[in-house]
Amino acid sequence: MPDKKGILITFTIKSQKFKPSEKTFFFRKLYGWKQVVPNENKVYEYERSGILDEMPHRRVDQSSFIVPEDNFDEIMDFFEEWHSKVMLKTFKVLLDEETKDMFDDWLEDDE
């Protein structure tokens, strides 16, 4: 079986370049969020997806994650929108069996 490659993406935001609402928008668009809507008798919760919910990924830390090499262009399109406010580094990595299997399972579930 050939090695499956991924891309490790790490980023740092340039806080001084973000307005507070922009920072929230950036992270919500990337990671998604849970919306809580209180009503008189009940609280409704909605999961709002981010760009990473649309592709297989493995979160490594708060501002780093691995995506399959096939999804690199898509995630880079997102970061290109924020290039003046985010410092980004990328590293090619070989995926271990567990991560490779997780990505394969994610893709099978999506079909």
Secondary structure, DSSP 8 states (H G I E B T S, - for coil): ----EEEEEEEEE-GGGS-HHHHHHHHHHHH-EEEEEE-SS-EEEEEE--GGGGS--EEEETTEEEEEGGGHHHHHHHHHTTTTTEEEEEEEEE--HHHHHHHHHHHHHH-
